[in-house]
Amino acid sequence: MPVEASADGQSQIKQRGLCAPGLILAKRMIVIRFSGITEDRLLATKTAELRKHVEDHKLSVTGEPVLAFYNPPWTLPFFRRNEIMLELDGA
């Protein structure tokens, strides 16, 4: 049964009696993936690249970047998977 999100993102779900503890609503994100050690300088560079791509393609984003680091610290830098995500506005 499809449910449309409203301004607060959950009122339609609650009205239909579908609210469950820990429910996470879907979001559309734009993501840049990269490897390496996640130092402030690299994070700033990759965030700027992602924001430039958003601007170049006339997309609209909301909120702050979400950082995702998937590997343990002993993983070699060139094998590490890191991501920076921005939520697309109106998604």
Z-matrix of the N, CA and C atoms (Angstrom, degrees):
N
C 1 1.450
C 2 1.522 1 107.89
N 3 1.345 2 118.64 1 114.95
C 4 1.473 3 120.54 2 -179.65
C 5 1.518 4 111.72 3 -68.32
N 6 1.304 5 114.35 4 145.12
C 7 1.464 6 121.11 5 179.00
C 8 1.509 7 107.82 6 -129.09
N 9 1.326 8 117.62 7 129.68
C 10 1.457 9 121.51 8 178.67
C 11 1.521 10 109.61 9 -91.41
N 12 1.319 11 116.51 10 135.40
C 13 1.462 12 121.22 11 178.30
C 14 1.522 13 108.92 12 -78.82
N 15 1.287 14 115.89 13 147.85
C 16 1.458 15 121.07 14 177.44
C 17 1.521 16 108.81 15 -111.28
N 18 1.334 17 115.91 16 -169.82
C 19 1.469 18 120.80 17 -176.91
C 20 1.520 19 111.70 18 -54.98
N 21 1.321 20 117.77 19 -43.71
C 22 1.462 21 118.91 20 -178.61
C 23 1.524 22 111.86 21 -87.23
N 24 1.337 23 117.04 22 -2.46
C 25 1.450 24 120.84 23 173.43
C 26 1.510 25 116.11 24 82.98
N 27 1.354 26 118.80 25 -11.90
C 28 1.453 27 118.56 26 -176.94
C 29 1.521 28 114.30 27 -135.44
N 30 1.329 29 119.89 28 -9.83
C 31 1.455 30 119.53 29 -173.08
C 32 1.526 31 112.20 30 -62.52
N 33 1.338 32 119.22 31 -38.26
C 34 1.466 33 121.00 32 178.69
C 35 1.523 34 110.73 33 -63.17
N 36 1.316 35 116.18 34 -39.39
C 37 1.461 36 119.97 35 -179.93
C 38 1.521 37 109.61 36 -65.22
N 39 1.326 38 118.13 37 -45.22
C 40 1.456 39 121.61 38 179.97
C 41 1.526 40 111.09 39 -63.94
N 42 1.334 41 117.81 40 -38.86
C 43 1.460 42 121.11 41 -179.71
C 44 1.517 43 111.43 42 -63.69
N 45 1.287 44 118.04 43 -32.42
C 46 1.461 45 121.22 44 -178.91
C 47 1.524 46 112.33 45 -89.65
N 48 1.332 47 116.88 46 3.32
C 49 1.455 48 120.31 47 177.55
C 50 1.518 49 113.86 48 72.51
N 51 1.310 50 117.57 49 25.30
C 52 1.449 51 120.96 50 -177.42
C 53 1.521 52 113.56 51 -102.52
N 54 1.317 53 117.01 52 2.95
C 55 1.464 54 120.08 53 -175.80
C 56 1.524 55 110.15 54 -69.17
N 57 1.303 56 116.15 55 128.58
C 58 1.453 57 122.27 56 178.23
C 59 1.519 58 108.03 57 -128.04
N 60 1.341 59 116.77 58 148.40
C 61 1.466 60 118.94 59 177.55
C 62 1.518 61 111.05 60 -57.44
N 63 1.322 62 116.34 61 136.44
C 64 1.455 63 121.38 62 177.69
C 65 1.520 64 114.35 63 77.26
N 66 1.328 65 117.53 64 14.25
C 67 1.459 66 121.01 65 -179.94
C 68 1.526 67 110.16 66 -65.89
N 69 1.315 68 116.97 67 131.11
C 70 1.470 69 122.24 68 178.84
C 71 1.519 70 107.33 69 -120.14
N 72 1.315 71 116.13 70 123.08
C 73 1.454 72 120.63 71 179.37
C 74 1.526 73 110.39 72 -80.76
N 75 1.304 74 115.68 73 148.02
C 76 1.469 75 121.50 74 179.58
C 77 1.526 76 110.26 75 -69.07
N 78 1.327 77 116.15 76 146.70
C 79 1.464 78 122.90 77 176.40
C 80 1.513 79 107.79 78 -135.13
N 81 1.319 80 116.47 79 151.38
C 82 1.463 81 121.07 80 172.89
C 83 1.515 82 107.53 81 -98.74
N 84 1.324 83 115.08 82 128.54
C 85 1.451 84 121.45 83 -176.56
C 86 1.525 85 109.47 84 -124.57
N 87 1.324 86 114.76 85 152.31
C 88 1.462 87 120.96 86 168.48
C 89 1.522 88 105.23 87 -109.96
N 90 1.339 89 115.95 88 135.21
C 91 1.468 90 120.54 89 -168.25
C 92 1.521 91 110.25 90 -132.68
N 93 1.329 92 115.37 91 143.34
C 94 1.462 93 121.43 92 168.12
C 95 1.524 94 106.47 93 -118.13
N 96 1.321 95 115.56 94 131.02
C 97 1.459 96 121.33 95 -179.87
C 98 1.529 97 108.34 96 -109.29
N 99 1.330 98 115.64 97 140.94
C 100 1.466 99 120.06 98 -178.63
C 101 1.517 100 109.77 99 -154.81
N 102 1.320 101 116.01 100 163.91
C 103 1.463 102 121.12 101 177.17
C 104 1.524 103 108.82 102 -112.18
N 105 1.311 104 115.62 103 171.74
C 106 1.461 105 120.54 104 177.50
C 107 1.513 106 112.64 105 117.58
N 108 1.319 107 114.58 106 177.40
C 109 1.460 108 121.79 107 177.12
C 110 1.525 109 107.31 108 -81.58
N 111 1.306 110 116.92 109 131.56
C 112 1.469 111 121.32 110 -173.38
C 113 1.522 112 111.35 111 -83.99
N 114 1.301 113 115.07 112 79.25
C 115 1.467 114 121.35 113 174.98
C 116 1.523 115 108.35 114 -92.77
N 117 1.323 116 116.64 115 159.92
C 118 1.466 117 121.79 116 -177.37
C 119 1.529 118 112.49 117 -54.82
N 120 1.306 119 115.87 118 -40.32
C 121 1.481 120 119.91 119 -178.33
C 122 1.535 121 111.46 120 -63.44
N 123 1.336 122 117.03 121 -44.98
C 124 1.460 123 121.25 122 179.09
C 125 1.528 124 110.79 123 -66.04
N 126 1.329 125 117.07 124 -42.05
C 127 1.468 126 120.41 125 178.64
C 128 1.526 127 111.08 126 -61.93
N 129 1.327 128 117.20 127 -41.65
C 130 1.468 129 121.03 128 179.12
C 131 1.531 130 110.68 129 -65.20
N 132 1.329 131 117.09 130 -40.84
C 133 1.463 132 121.41 131 179.54
C 134 1.524 133 111.02 132 -64.11
N 135 1.315 134 117.11 133 -47.54
C 136 1.466 135 121.21 134 -178.27
C 137 1.532 136 111.44 135 -68.76
N 138 1.320 137 117.42 136 -35.86
C 139 1.466 138 120.19 137 175.99
C 140 1.521 139 110.16 138 -64.46
N 141 1.317 140 117.16 139 -41.64
C 142 1.466 141 121.21 140 177.52
C 143 1.528 142 110.78 141 -63.50
N 144 1.332 143 118.11 142 -40.67
C 145 1.473 144 121.62 143 176.52
C 146 1.523 145 110.96 144 -60.31
N 147 1.325 146 116.12 145 -44.10
C 148 1.466 147 120.54 146 -179.72
C 149 1.526 148 111.00 147 -65.06
N 150 1.324 149 117.00 148 -44.54
C 151 1.471 150 120.53 149 178.99
C 152 1.540 151 110.95 150 -64.43
N 153 1.325 152 117.73 151 -35.50
C 154 1.469 153 120.69 152 176.97
C 155 1.527 154 110.31 153 -65.32
N 156 1.305 155 117.19 154 -41.59
C 157 1.465 156 121.33 155 177.45
C 158 1.537 157 110.42 156 -61.76
N 159 1.323 158 116.21 157 -42.55
C 160 1.469 159 121.33 158 177.76
C 161 1.530 160 109.70 159 -59.75
N 162 1.327 161 115.90 160 -46.94
C 163 1.467 162 121.12 161 -179.49
C 164 1.533 163 111.35 162 -64.87
N 165 1.337 164 117.37 163 -44.96
C 166 1.465 165 122.01 164 -178.79
C 167 1.524 166 112.54 165 -61.43
N 168 1.334 167 116.54 166 -31.94
C 169 1.466 168 121.25 167 -178.13
C 170 1.530 169 112.54 168 -100.53
N 171 1.337 170 115.58 169 12.23
C 172 1.465 171 122.45 170 176.00
C 173 1.528 172 112.74 171 52.90
N 174 1.328 173 115.39 172 44.41
C 175 1.456 174 121.84 173 175.73
C 176 1.519 175 108.84 174 -95.09
N 177 1.298 176 116.00 175 163.12
C 178 1.456 177 121.05 176 178.46
C 179 1.526 178 108.47 177 -123.82
N 180 1.337 179 115.95 178 129.06
C 181 1.463 180 120.83 179 -179.87
C 182 1.521 181 110.18 180 -119.61
N 183 1.318 182 114.94 181 161.34
C 184 1.451 183 120.63 182 179.12
C 185 1.526 184 109.70 183 -133.20
N 186 1.303 185 116.95 184 150.73
C 187 1.459 186 121.07 185 175.76
C 188 1.514 187 114.05 186 80.37
N 189 1.301 188 113.63 187 -175.49
C 190 1.461 189 122.72 188 -179.01
C 191 1.529 190 110.23 189 -92.99
N 192 1.330 191 117.42 190 158.37
C 193 1.467 192 119.73 191 177.19
C 194 1.528 193 111.72 192 -62.36
N 195 1.323 194 115.60 193 144.36
C 196 1.461 195 122.47 194 174.28
C 197 1.525 196 106.43 195 -106.11
N 198 1.325 197 116.20 196 128.14
C 199 1.466 198 121.74 197 -178.35
C 200 1.520 199 109.00 198 -101.54
N 201 1.333 200 116.11 199 137.33
C 202 1.461 201 120.98 200 178.64
C 203 1.527 202 108.97 201 -132.22
N 204 1.328 203 115.14 202 125.74
C 205 1.462 204 122.11 203 179.07
C 206 1.522 205 106.76 204 -123.28
N 207 1.329 206 118.22 205 122.58
C 208 1.455 207 121.51 206 -168.65
C 209 1.522 208 116.01 207 -103.78
N 210 1.304 209 119.02 208 -9.98
C 211 1.458 210 120.36 209 -172.15
C 212 1.518 211 112.22 210 -116.71
N 213 1.336 212 115.80 211 155.07
C 214 1.465 213 119.38 212 175.50
C 215 1.527 214 110.22 213 -69.94
N 216 1.337 215 116.81 214 160.45
C 217 1.468 216 120.87 215 -174.63
C 218 1.525 217 114.53 216 -63.19
N 219 1.311 218 119.25 217 -21.82
C 220 1.460 219 120.12 218 -178.71
C 221 1.534 220 113.08 219 -84.09
N 222 1.331 221 118.24 220 -1.77
C 223 1.460 222 121.43 221 176.59
C 224 1.531 223 109.54 222 -69.49
N 225 1.317 224 116.71 223 135.70
C 226 1.463 225 120.39 224 178.25
C 227 1.528 226 109.55 225 -58.82
N 228 1.330 227 117.64 226 139.85
C 229 1.468 228 121.19 227 -174.40
C 230 1.525 229 114.92 228 -52.60
N 231 1.329 230 118.28 229 -40.08
C 232 1.462 231 119.62 230 -176.94
C 233 1.529 232 112.46 231 -75.02
N 234 1.347 233 117.98 232 -9.16
C 235 1.466 234 121.66 233 175.30
C 236 1.530 235 112.29 234 -98.54
N 237 1.310 236 117.78 235 -8.59
C 238 1.464 237 120.74 236 -176.61
C 239 1.523 238 111.47 237 -72.44
N 240 1.314 239 115.48 238 144.42
C 241 1.468 240 120.72 239 175.34
C 242 1.527 241 107.76 240 -114.39
N 243 1.321 242 114.41 241 122.06
C 244 1.463 243 122.24 242 179.12
C 245 1.518 244 107.88 243 -129.01
N 246 1.326 245 116.83 244 151.74
C 247 1.453 246 121.23 245 177.50
C 248 1.525 247 110.21 246 -140.77
N 249 1.310 248 114.57 247 149.47
C 250 1.469 249 122.35 248 169.38
C 251 1.521 250 105.79 249 -122.28
N 252 1.334 251 115.82 250 128.84
C 253 1.466 252 120.96 251 -175.24
C 254 1.527 253 110.41 252 -122.32
N 255 1.324 254 115.30 253 142.91
C 256 1.458 255 122.24 254 172.17
C 257 1.524 256 107.73 255 -126.30
N 258 1.334 257 116.61 256 136.81
C 259 1.453 258 121.08 257 179.82
C 260 1.521 259 109.73 258 -78.62
N 261 1.337 260 115.93 259 129.08
C 262 1.452 261 120.66 260 176.65
C 263 1.525 262 109.67 261 -72.93
N 264 1.322 263 116.05 262 133.78
C 265 1.461 264 121.77 263 -179.75
C 266 1.520 265 109.84 264 -71.15
N 267 1.330 266 115.94 265 139.76
C 268 1.447 267 120.77 266 178.37
C 269 1.513 268 113.50 267 75.44
N 270 1.319 269 117.06 268 15.44
C 271 1.458 270 120.25 269 -178.09
C 272 1.511 271 111.26 270 -88.59
